[in-house]
């Protein structure tokens, strides 16, 4: 007897040479791995914005975000984390911190870019207003935010404990 299979959830690819990157809900052990392998520019941004170390910043984001996701390469390596810290019923502070590996593998990078637009559409249904700030020195993040359709609404000349230039951005 054949039983029809109904949609019961998201299927994640198995790990092989042909698979592509994917994401999952963040687990506690992801935090240290990502903090230890974080991009230099992301570490500098955290320090300039909050004065925190990467590990403390990721723990804060993990406990405050809904959702908090970990990006996994097609080879099973953690590439970074992202999430949204709810600010109201309809708005959230979106963030992402990554490892250098997310830029090194061309296939993973292409998949990340493609998937990030899909995930943004999903998140905008839950949080119609997304915003945050980005360190103006973090060129990879600035370019990605522009590509994702975020609008830069203000330049803060002296932001955070280091008084660095940051851009405020929003997506509605």
N, CA, C and O of each residue as an XYZ file, in Angstrom:
688
protein
N       0.839     -1.168      0.000
C       0.000      0.000      0.000
C       0.893      1.243      0.000
O       1.860      1.310      0.759
N       0.580      2.210     -0.833
C       1.354      3.442     -0.944
C       0.671      4.561     -0.170
O      -0.514      4.832     -0.366
N       1.416      5.197      0.697
C       0.888      6.308      1.486
C       1.444      7.593      0.898
O       2.658      7.730      0.744
N       0.553      8.554      0.560
C       1.061      9.802     -0.008
C       1.892     10.566      1.025
O       1.555     10.610      2.209
N       2.962     11.152      0.558
C       3.822     11.955      1.430
C       3.367     13.401      1.342
O       3.305     13.985      0.260
N       3.057     13.953      2.469
C       2.633     15.342      2.528
C       3.805     16.201      2.976
O       4.770     15.713      3.564
N       3.698     17.459      2.690
C       4.753     18.387      3.097
C       4.780     18.467      4.620
O       3.831     18.942      5.243
N       5.858     18.007      5.200
C       5.962     17.991      6.656
C       7.080     18.902      7.152
O       7.276     19.017      8.362
N       7.790     19.527      6.290
C       8.864     20.411      6.723
C       9.865     20.628      5.624
O       9.700     20.143      4.504
N      10.877     21.342      5.945
C      11.899     21.682      4.981
C      12.906     20.545      4.879
O      13.374     20.031      5.896
N      13.233     20.160      3.676
C      14.216     19.104      3.458
C      15.585     19.758      3.309
O      15.761     20.669      2.500
N      16.540     19.295      4.086
C      17.905     19.795      3.988
C      18.719     18.804      3.182
O      18.558     17.593      3.337
N      19.590     19.305      2.323
C      20.369     18.384      1.496
C      21.345     17.566      2.327
O      21.844     18.019      3.358
N      21.609     16.344      1.853
C      22.634     15.536      2.515
C      24.004     16.062      2.092
O      24.115     16.811      1.122
N      25.011     15.680      2.800
C      26.345     16.202      2.517
C      27.040     15.327      1.473
O      27.296     14.145      1.701
N      27.330     15.918      0.360
C      28.128     15.265     -0.677
C      28.765     16.366     -1.510
O      28.522     17.549     -1.272
N      29.560     15.988     -2.461
C      30.243     16.978     -3.301
C      29.244     17.800     -4.114
O      29.559     18.917     -4.524
N      28.056     17.270     -4.350
C      27.073     17.957     -5.183
C      26.109     18.831     -4.397
O      25.338     19.573     -5.004
N      26.121     18.773     -3.075
C      25.147     19.537     -2.304
C      25.543     20.992     -2.236
O      26.670     21.371     -2.556
N      24.583     21.803     -1.809
C      24.811     23.239     -1.676
C      24.656     23.627     -0.216
O      24.189     22.838      0.606
N      25.050     24.835      0.089
C      24.977     25.320      1.464
C      23.521     25.374      1.931
O      22.596     25.491      1.127
N      23.346     25.287      3.237
C      22.022     25.413      3.816
C      22.147     26.037      5.188
O      23.238     26.407      5.623
N      21.035     26.148      5.853
C      21.023     26.740      7.189
C      20.135     25.917      8.102
O      19.325     25.102      7.661
N      20.317     26.159      9.391
C      19.495     25.500     10.401
C      19.439     26.411     11.614
O      20.186     27.385     11.708
N      18.544     26.088     12.544
C      18.496     26.840     13.789
C      19.839     26.718     14.497
O      20.445     25.647     14.512
N      20.294     27.804     15.075
C      21.584     27.820     15.755
C      21.555     26.946     16.996
O      20.582     26.937     17.750
N      22.637     26.215     17.189
C      22.850     25.409     18.389
C      23.957     26.074     19.200
O      24.803     26.777     18.647
N      23.949     25.850     20.498
C      24.928     26.502     21.364
C      26.376     26.282     20.928
O      27.191     27.201     21.012
N      26.701     25.078     20.464
C      28.098     24.826     20.084
C      28.503     25.550     18.801
O      29.694     25.635     18.499
N      27.540     26.074     18.038
C      27.863     26.869     16.848
C      28.553     28.176     17.233
O      29.416     28.671     16.507
N      28.168     28.724     18.372
C      28.601     30.068     18.751
C      30.117     30.154     18.877
O      30.727     31.060     18.309
N      30.727     29.245     19.598
C      32.186     29.286     19.776
C      32.905     29.037     18.455
O      33.894     29.703     18.151
N      32.416     28.085     17.673
C      33.056     27.778     16.381
C      33.058     29.008     15.478
O      34.065     29.318     14.841
N      31.930     29.701     15.427
C      31.838     30.878     14.556
C      32.660     32.028     15.124
O      33.343     32.726     14.374
N      32.604     32.235     16.435
C      33.401     33.304     17.052
C      34.886     33.091     16.784
O      35.611     34.049     16.518
N      35.345     31.841     16.854
C      36.766     31.532     16.651
C      37.219     31.685     15.200
O      38.414     31.810     14.934
N      36.276     31.678     14.264
C      36.609     31.738     12.837
C      36.004     32.948     12.132
O      35.908     32.966     10.905
N      35.599     33.946     12.890
C      34.905     35.106     12.334
C      35.833     35.955     11.472
O      37.028     36.074     11.746
N      35.262     36.537     10.432
C      35.999     37.459      9.571
C      36.546     38.617     10.396
O      35.893     39.088     11.327
N      37.737     39.068     10.053
C      38.366     40.201     10.755
C      37.465     41.437     10.724
O      37.335     42.139     11.727
N      36.840     41.703      9.567
C      35.984     42.881      9.425
C      34.759     42.800     10.332
O      34.308     43.814     10.866
N      34.223     41.589     10.504
C      33.070     41.416     11.387
C      33.467     41.604     12.848
O      32.717     42.183     13.633
N      34.654     41.109     13.207
C      35.142     41.312     14.580
C      35.359     42.800     14.856
O      35.012     43.291     15.931
N      35.929     43.513     13.889
C      36.154     44.949     14.053
C      34.833     45.697     14.179
O      34.726     46.652     14.948
N      33.828     45.262     13.422
C      32.507     45.907     13.484
C      31.872     45.711     14.863
O      31.324     46.654     15.434
N      31.943     44.506     15.389
C      31.392     44.228     16.723
C      32.058     45.119     17.760
O      31.388     45.757     18.573
N      33.373     45.154     17.721
C      34.144     45.942     18.693
C      33.785     47.428     18.590
O      33.590     48.095     19.606
N      33.698     47.936     17.369
C      33.392     49.353     17.163
C      31.958     49.696     17.574
O      31.705     50.776     18.108
N      31.035     48.790     17.327
C      29.622     49.065     17.622
C      29.294     48.914     19.096
O      28.583     49.744     19.662
N      29.810     47.852     19.727
C      29.368     47.532     21.084
C      30.494     47.433     22.108
O      30.248     47.491     23.313
N      31.720     47.284     21.634
C      32.834     47.065     22.543
C      32.966     45.620     22.991
O      33.867     45.291     23.762
N      32.069     44.742     22.511
C      32.087     43.336     22.908
C      33.078     42.524     22.082
O      33.487     42.930     20.994
N      33.451     41.381     22.618
C      34.225     40.391     21.873
C      33.233     39.554     21.048
O      32.046     39.520     21.374
N      33.702     38.875     19.978
C      32.799     38.084     19.138
C      31.959     37.061     19.914
O      30.763     36.933     19.657
N      32.563     36.339     20.851
C      31.829     35.311     21.593
C      30.666     35.918     22.372
O      29.551     35.400     22.321
N      30.914     37.000     23.086
C      29.858     37.657     23.870
C      28.765     38.201     22.956
O      27.580     38.105     23.276
N      29.159     38.770     21.825
C      28.190     39.323     20.879
C      27.289     38.228     20.308
O      26.077     38.415     20.200
N      27.878     37.090     19.943
C      27.081     35.992     19.392
C      26.150     35.385     20.438
O      25.023     35.011     20.113
N      26.601     35.280     21.684
C      25.707     34.794     22.736
C      24.529     35.749     22.916
O      23.384     35.310     23.032
N      24.804     37.045     22.939
C      23.732     38.037     23.056
C      22.727     37.854     21.917
O      21.520     37.773     22.148
N      23.241     37.791     20.685
C      22.361     37.644     19.515
C      21.565     36.345     19.575
O      20.382     36.324     19.236
N      22.211     35.264     20.004
C      21.543     33.965     20.101
C      20.326     34.039     21.027
O      19.248     33.554     20.681
N      20.501     34.640     22.191
C      19.416     34.665     23.174
C      18.359     35.716     22.875
O      17.232     35.592     23.354
N      18.679     36.746     22.101
C      17.719     37.823     21.812
C      16.976     37.647     20.491
O      15.933     38.267     20.286
N      17.494     36.814     19.595
C      16.959     36.752     18.231
C      15.842     35.743     18.063
O      15.782     34.718     18.742
N      14.962     36.070     17.133
C      13.898     35.162     16.717
C      13.625     35.404     15.234
O      12.893     36.333     14.891
N      14.187     34.605     14.368
C      14.975     33.398     14.583
C      16.457     33.725     14.757
O      16.881     34.869     14.597
N      17.228     32.697     15.087
C      18.694     32.754     15.065
C      19.136     31.529     14.266
O      18.878     30.391     14.656
N      19.799     31.779     13.153
C      20.132     30.717     12.213
C      21.645     30.600     12.010
O      22.375     31.587     12.104
N      22.095     29.386     11.732
C      23.495     29.123     11.393
C      23.546     28.670      9.942
O      22.789     27.794      9.523
N      24.447     29.276      9.187
C      24.647     28.912      7.789
C      25.734     27.843      7.725
O      26.791     27.977      8.340
N      25.456     26.775      6.968
C      26.356     25.630      6.869
C      26.800     25.472      5.413
O      25.983     25.551      4.496
N      28.090     25.250      5.212
C      28.607     25.068      3.849
C      28.195     23.704      3.313
O      27.703     22.852      4.052
N      28.400     23.516      2.041
C      28.084     22.222      1.419
C      29.016     21.134      1.919
O      28.751     19.950      1.713
N      30.111     21.521      2.580
C      31.052     20.558      3.159
C      30.816     20.374      4.657
O      31.580     19.677      5.325
N      29.771     20.990      5.182
C      29.414     20.816      6.588
C      30.055     21.784      7.562
O      29.916     21.611      8.773
N      30.758     22.805      7.069
C      31.398     23.783      7.947
C      30.433     24.934      8.249
O      29.632     25.323      7.399
N      30.519     25.463      9.449
C      29.713     26.631      9.809
C      30.294     27.855      9.108
O      31.492     28.123      9.200
N      29.433     28.598      8.405
C      29.888     29.777      7.667
C      29.531     31.079      8.371
O      30.138     32.114      8.096
N      28.561     31.044      9.269
C      28.158     32.265      9.950
C      26.796     32.104     10.596
O      26.162     31.052     10.518
N      26.372     33.175     11.231
C      25.066     33.206     11.886
C      24.347     34.484     11.479
O      24.971     35.494     11.155
N      23.009     34.416     11.504
C      22.206     35.605     11.279
C      20.924     35.474     12.091
O      20.567     34.389     12.548
N      20.250     36.588     12.256
C      18.992     36.558     12.975
C      18.332     37.921     13.000
O      18.804     38.885     12.396
N      17.221     37.966     13.723
C      16.476     39.206     13.890
C      16.142     39.351     15.369
O      15.550     38.459     15.975
N      16.529     40.482     15.935
C      16.164     40.812     17.308
C      14.864     41.612     17.226
O      14.863     42.729     16.709
N      13.745     41.052     17.735
C      12.473     41.779     17.652
C      12.536     43.093     18.431
O      13.001     43.134     19.571
N      12.060     44.166     17.795
C      11.994     45.476     18.446
C      10.556     45.881     18.714
O      10.295     46.674     19.618
N       9.627     45.350     17.947
C       8.186     45.565     18.133
C       7.478     44.393     17.459
O       8.128     43.448     17.012
N       6.174     44.452     17.387
C       5.433     43.358     16.729
C       5.712     43.300     15.231
O       5.543     42.252     14.608
N       6.135     44.416     14.653
C       6.310     44.461     13.203
C       7.717     44.852     12.759
O       7.967     44.958     11.558
N       8.632     45.066     13.683
C       9.976     45.484     13.280
C      11.040     44.697     14.029
O      10.827     44.221     15.144
N      12.196     44.576     13.376
C      13.291     43.849     13.992
C      14.633     44.354     13.521
O      14.769     44.919     12.436
N      15.619     44.136     14.365
C      17.002     44.521     14.084
C      17.691     43.298     13.480
O      18.024     42.350     14.191
N      17.902     43.327     12.165
C      18.496     42.194     11.463
C      20.024     42.272     11.566
O      20.600     43.359     11.564
N      20.660     41.119     11.655
C      22.122     41.074     11.786
C      22.669     39.810     11.131
O      21.948     38.832     10.932
N      23.953     39.850     10.802
C      24.642     38.680     10.278
C      26.132     38.833     10.572
O      26.702     39.910     10.398
N      26.746     37.753     11.014
C      28.188     37.718     11.260
C      28.729     36.445     10.626
O      28.170     35.363     10.809
N      29.820     36.579      9.880
C      30.277     35.431      9.121
C      31.735     35.079      9.322
O      32.517     35.840      9.892
N      32.070     33.901      8.833
C      33.433     33.393      8.815
C      34.018     33.652      7.426
O      33.275     33.817      6.458
N      35.323     33.686      7.331
C      35.979     33.901      6.044
C      35.584     32.817      5.045
O      35.544     33.069      3.841
N      35.296     31.622      5.534
C      34.956     30.506      4.637
C      33.718     30.793      3.798
O      33.550     30.197      2.734
N      32.847     31.694      4.253
C      31.638     31.961      3.469
C      31.970     32.723      2.190
O      31.141     32.791      1.282
N      33.163     33.294      2.107
C      33.576     34.021      0.906
C      34.553     33.220      0.046
O      34.771     33.557     -1.117
N      35.138     32.169      0.604
C      36.209     31.450     -0.077
C      35.734     30.446     -1.124
O      36.407     30.261     -2.138
N      34.600     29.799     -0.905
C      34.100     28.772     -1.818
C      33.059     29.402     -2.746
O      32.019     29.871     -2.284
N      33.335     29.412     -4.045
C      32.462     30.071     -5.011
C      31.050     29.490     -5.013
O      30.076     30.241     -5.067
N      30.926     28.168     -4.956
C      29.594     27.547     -4.961
C      28.814     27.929     -3.711
O      27.635     28.276     -3.797
N      29.460     27.869     -2.551
C      28.780     28.252     -1.315
C      28.388     29.725     -1.345
O      27.303     30.094     -0.895
N      29.271     30.561     -1.875
C      28.983     31.994     -1.936
C      27.775     32.269     -2.831
O      26.896     33.050     -2.467
N      27.730     31.633     -3.993
C      26.582     31.813     -4.896
C      25.291     31.328     -4.243
O      24.251     31.979     -4.336
N      25.374     30.186     -3.588
C      24.188     29.647     -2.911
C      23.754     30.579     -1.788
O      22.563     30.844     -1.628
N      24.702     31.073     -1.018
C      24.377     32.024      0.046
C      23.651     33.242     -0.520
O      22.627     33.660      0.020
N      24.176     33.811     -1.602
C      23.548     35.003     -2.181
C      22.132     34.707     -2.657
O      21.214     35.489     -2.407
N      21.954     33.593     -3.333
C      20.630     33.205     -3.820
C      19.678     32.959     -2.650
O      18.543     33.437     -2.651
N      20.151     32.213     -1.655
C      19.312     31.855     -0.505
C      18.991     33.070      0.364
O      17.915     33.139      0.958
N      19.912     34.025      0.441
C      19.667     35.178      1.303
C      18.472     35.997      0.821
O      17.734     36.547      1.638
N      18.275     36.084     -0.472
C      17.091     36.807     -0.986
C      15.808     36.051     -0.636
O      14.795     36.665     -0.297
N      15.851     34.729     -0.717
C      14.689     33.910     -0.363
C      14.363     34.075      1.123
O      13.203     34.267      1.488
N      15.376     34.000      1.971
C      15.171     34.133      3.420
C      14.679     35.525      3.783
O      13.860     35.673      4.690
N      15.166     36.544      3.090
C      14.717     37.905      3.372
C      13.220     38.043      3.092
O      12.499     38.665      3.873
N      12.754     37.471      1.992
C      11.310     37.534      1.688
C      10.493     36.881      2.804
O       9.434     37.385      3.177
N      10.987     35.761      3.335
C      10.286     35.080      4.430
C      10.268     35.946      5.690
O       9.230     36.093      6.337
N      11.417     36.512      6.029
C      11.543     37.311      7.254
C      10.678     38.570      7.162
O      10.100     38.996      8.162
N      10.586     39.167      5.974
C       9.773     40.379      5.818
C       8.290     40.119      6.071
O       7.548     41.050      6.385
N       7.847     38.869      5.939
C       6.452     38.542      6.263
C       6.213     38.622      7.765
O       5.128     39.000      8.206
N       7.226     38.267      8.550
C       7.112     38.322     10.005
C       7.476     39.698     10.556
O       6.859     40.181     11.505
N       8.481     40.318      9.952
C       8.956     41.642     10.366
C       8.952     42.547      9.131
O       9.947     42.599      8.409
N       7.857     43.254      8.879
C       7.795     44.108      7.680
C       8.814     45.253      7.676
O       9.093     45.829      6.624
N       9.362     45.580      8.833
C      10.389     46.616      8.923
C      11.641     45.996      9.547
O      11.624     45.540     10.691
N      12.726     45.991      8.768
C      14.012     45.473      9.239
C      15.027     46.613      9.190
O      15.037     47.401      8.244
N      15.875     46.697     10.206
C      16.833     47.789     10.254
C      18.031     47.395     11.107
O      17.998     46.393     11.822
N      19.092     48.199     11.022
C      20.258     48.077     11.888
C      21.282     49.107     11.424
O      20.960     50.021     10.664
N      22.502     48.951     11.884
C      23.624     49.777     11.442
C      24.741     48.857     10.980
O      24.818     47.699     11.391
N      25.612     49.389     10.115
C      26.749     48.631      9.612
C      27.976     49.539      9.627
O      27.893     50.722      9.298
N      29.094     48.975     10.007
C      30.365     49.693     10.013
C      30.708     50.063      8.566
O      30.729     49.195      7.694
N      30.974     51.331      8.313
C      31.260     51.763      6.942
C      32.535     51.118      6.388
O      32.720     51.083      5.172
N      33.416     50.609      7.256
C      34.645     49.934      6.809
C      34.378     48.518      6.315
O      35.205     47.946      5.605
N      33.224     47.941      6.684
C      32.912     46.553      6.331
C      32.301     46.524      4.923
O      31.087     46.403      4.761
N      33.166     46.636      3.918
C      32.718     46.780      2.534
C      31.890     45.593      2.040
O      30.958     45.778      1.257
N      32.217     44.380      2.486
C      31.451     43.200      2.067
C      30.007     43.323      2.553
O      29.077     43.055      1.793
N      29.814     43.719      3.793
C      28.450     43.863      4.316
C      27.708     45.009      3.637
O      26.525     44.881      3.322
N      28.393     46.125      3.410
C      27.745     47.275      2.765
C      27.263     46.893      1.375
O      26.124     47.187      1.013
N      28.124     46.237      0.585
C      27.727     45.810     -0.773
C      26.578     44.807     -0.733
O      25.649     44.889     -1.536
N      26.643     43.849      0.213
C      25.586     42.835      0.322
C      24.261     43.485      0.693
O      23.228     43.139      0.120
N      24.269     44.412      1.633
C      23.033     45.100      2.032
C      22.426     45.869      0.857
O      21.209     45.862      0.672
N      23.262     46.525      0.072
C      22.765     47.230     -1.119
C      22.155     46.235     -2.096
O      21.073     46.477     -2.631
N      22.829     45.130     -2.332
C      22.346     44.104     -3.251
C      21.014     43.520     -2.775
O      20.159     43.156     -3.582
N      20.852     43.438     -1.447
C      19.621     42.886     -0.870
C      18.462     43.883     -0.883
O      17.341     43.522     -0.523
N      18.708     45.115     -1.285
C      17.641     46.102     -1.394
C      17.416     46.942     -0.149
O      16.386     47.606     -0.035
N      18.355     46.927      0.785
C      18.249     47.794      1.953
C      18.605     49.215      1.539
O      19.385     49.427      0.610
N      18.027     50.183      2.237
C      18.277     51.590      1.975
C      19.082     52.167      3.124
O      18.744     51.981      4.293
N      20.149     52.870      2.776
C      20.949     53.553      3.791
C      20.304     54.903      4.047
O      20.197     55.733      3.145
N      19.876     55.116      5.283
C      19.092     56.321      5.584
C      19.870     57.378      6.356
O      19.446     58.533      6.409
N      20.997     57.010      6.955
C      21.752     57.993      7.714
C      23.183     57.502      7.913
O      23.427     56.312      8.115
N      24.117     58.439      7.853
C      25.504     58.132      8.203
C      25.771     58.735      9.575
O      25.624     59.940      9.779
N      26.163     57.884     10.505
C      26.545     58.326     11.839
C      28.065     58.486     11.827
O      28.784     57.494     11.712
N      28.553     59.692     11.940
C      29.996     59.954     11.863
C      30.765     59.344     13.023
O      31.899     58.897     12.854
N      30.151     59.324     14.198
C      30.811     58.781     15.388
C      29.824     57.895     16.129
O      29.001     58.382     16.904
N      29.909     56.601     15.892
C      28.952     55.651     16.456
C      29.691     54.654     17.338
O      30.816     54.263     17.027
N      29.067     54.242     18.431
C      29.619     53.214     19.304
C      30.788     53.705     20.126
O      31.198     54.861     20.020
N      31.329     52.805     20.958
C      32.422     53.191     21.851
C      33.689     53.653     21.127
O      34.460     54.436     21.681
N      33.912     53.181     19.905
C      35.101     53.605     19.154
C      34.849     54.856     18.315
O      35.766     55.396     17.697
N      33.590     55.313     18.301
C      33.212     56.523     17.545
C      33.622     56.424     16.066
O      34.232     57.337     15.509
N      33.268     55.292     15.455
C      33.557     55.041     14.043
C      32.355     55.429     13.195
O      31.241     55.515     13.711
N      32.563     55.666     11.893
C      31.422     55.931     11.011
C      30.623     54.647     10.735
O      31.187     53.622     10.354
N      29.324     54.725     10.932
C      28.393     53.632     10.661
C      27.271     54.158      9.788
O      26.918     55.335      9.848
N      26.711     53.261      8.967
C      25.531     53.586      8.178
C      24.321     52.930      8.821
O      24.363     51.755      9.188
N      23.242     53.692      8.957
C      21.969     53.131      9.397
C      21.207     52.706      8.148
O      21.150     53.450      7.170
N      20.616     51.499      8.180
C      19.911     50.985      7.011
C      18.542     50.439      7.404
O      18.291     50.110      8.563
N      17.660     50.351      6.398
C      16.301     49.855      6.632
C      15.795     49.146      5.381
O      16.229     49.432      4.265
N      14.882     48.230      5.590
C      14.175     47.556      4.482
C      12.722     47.436      4.911
O      12.412     46.866      5.957
N      11.843     47.981      4.092
C      10.398     47.960      4.400
C       9.682     47.214      3.290
O       8.461     47.069      3.332
